[in-house]
Amino acid sequence: MARPSLSPDKISPAAIEKQAAFHRDVVDTVAAAVARDKWVVVGMGQNPVVKKARKLLKDANIEPTYISYGSYLGEWKKRLALKIWASWPTFPMVFRDGVLIGGAVELEKLLEAEKN
């Protein structure tokens, strides 16, 4: 089930322009990595859940591209731009073959299912 979102016809052109420009460089960097690399993990420093996802991949002999933006207090606007772009509320964001898998919980379930 898709999350409801505001219909584009209910957003002013000025607001659409501002949305499109909001940390566009960050979104473009991550989007390029997701399009180019098999595995991408987007995270933030000092986050134990991000570390868990990276460890799960390492234990599965998978070397992802890792992109980090700040920590809990730094670069939060850049992370917000990514949350808006991906429609995913937390970090990490784990992508495989250009598809958002989710976070560490979803990654763990996927890797476990693929083992069996």
C-alpha positions as CSV (number, residue, x, y, z in Angstrom):
1,M,0.0,0.0,0.0
2,A,1.4,3.4,-1.0
3,R,1.6,6.2,1.5
4,P,-0.8,9.0,0.8
5,S,0.9,12.2,-0.4
6,L,-0.3,15.6,-1.4
7,S,-1.5,15.7,-4.9
8,P,0.8,17.7,-7.2
9,D,-2.2,19.8,-8.3
10,K,-2.5,20.9,-4.6
11,I,1.1,22.3,-4.6
12,S,1.9,25.7,-5.9
13,P,4.5,26.1,-8.6
14,A,6.7,28.1,-6.2
15,A,6.5,25.3,-3.7
16,I,7.3,22.7,-6.3
17,E,10.4,24.7,-7.4
18,K,11.6,25.0,-3.8
19,Q,11.0,21.2,-3.2
20,A,13.0,20.4,-6.3
21,A,15.9,22.6,-5.3
22,F,16.1,21.5,-1.6
23,H,19.6,20.0,-1.3
24,R,19.4,18.8,-4.9
25,D,23.1,18.1,-4.9
26,V,22.7,15.6,-2.1
27,V,19.8,13.9,-3.8
28,D,21.6,13.8,-7.1
29,T,24.7,12.2,-5.5
30,V,22.7,9.5,-3.8
31,A,20.5,8.9,-6.9
32,A,23.6,8.5,-9.1
33,A,25.1,6.0,-6.7
34,V,21.9,4.0,-6.5
35,A,21.7,3.9,-10.3
36,R,25.3,2.9,-10.7
37,D,26.1,0.5,-7.8
38,K,24.6,-2.8,-6.9
39,W,24.4,-2.1,-3.2
40,V,24.2,1.4,-1.5
41,V,23.8,2.2,2.1
42,V,23.0,5.8,3.1
43,G,23.5,6.6,6.7
44,M,24.8,8.9,9.3
45,G,27.6,8.8,11.8
46,Q,27.2,7.3,15.3
47,N,24.0,5.6,14.4
48,P,24.0,1.9,15.7
49,V,21.3,0.8,13.2
50,V,23.4,2.1,10.3
51,K,26.4,0.2,11.7
52,K,24.2,-2.9,12.0
53,A,23.2,-2.8,8.4
54,R,26.8,-2.4,7.2
55,K,27.8,-5.3,9.4
56,L,25.1,-7.5,8.0
57,L,26.3,-6.8,4.5
58,K,30.0,-7.3,5.5
59,D,29.1,-10.7,7.0
60,A,27.4,-11.6,3.8
61,N,30.6,-10.7,1.9
62,I,28.9,-7.7,0.3
63,E,30.8,-4.4,-0.1
64,P,28.2,-1.6,-0.5
65,T,28.8,1.9,-1.5
66,Y,28.4,3.8,1.8
67,I,27.3,7.4,1.8
68,S,27.1,9.2,5.1
69,Y,25.6,12.6,6.0
70,G,26.4,14.0,9.4
71,S,25.4,12.7,12.8
72,Y,22.4,13.3,14.9
73,L,22.8,17.1,15.1
74,G,24.7,17.8,11.9
75,E,23.6,17.8,8.3
76,W,20.0,17.0,9.3
77,K,18.6,19.0,6.4
78,K,20.5,17.0,3.9
79,R,19.1,13.8,5.4
80,L,15.6,15.4,5.3
81,A,16.0,15.9,1.6
82,L,16.8,12.2,1.2
83,K,13.9,11.2,3.3
84,I,11.6,13.2,1.1
85,W,13.2,11.8,-2.1
86,A,13.0,8.2,-1.0
87,S,9.8,8.4,1.1
88,W,11.7,6.5,3.8
89,P,11.6,7.9,7.3
90,T,14.8,6.6,8.9
91,F,18.4,5.7,8.3
92,P,19.9,3.6,7.0
93,M,18.4,3.6,3.6
94,V,19.6,0.3,1.9
95,F,19.3,0.0,-1.9
96,R,20.0,-3.1,-4.0
97,D,19.9,-2.9,-7.8
98,G,18.3,0.5,-7.7
99,V,15.5,-0.6,-5.4
100,L,15.0,0.7,-1.8
101,I,14.9,-2.4,0.4
102,G,14.3,-0.3,3.6
103,G,16.5,-0.2,6.7
104,A,18.4,-2.7,8.7
105,V,15.4,-4.7,9.7
106,E,14.3,-5.2,6.1
107,L,17.8,-5.9,5.1
108,E,18.2,-8.6,7.7
109,K,15.0,-10.3,6.7
110,L,16.0,-10.2,3.0
111,L,19.4,-11.7,3.7
112,E,18.0,-14.4,5.9
113,A,15.4,-15.3,3.3
114,E,18.0,-15.5,0.6
115,K,20.1,-17.9,2.7
116,N,17.2,-20.4,2.8
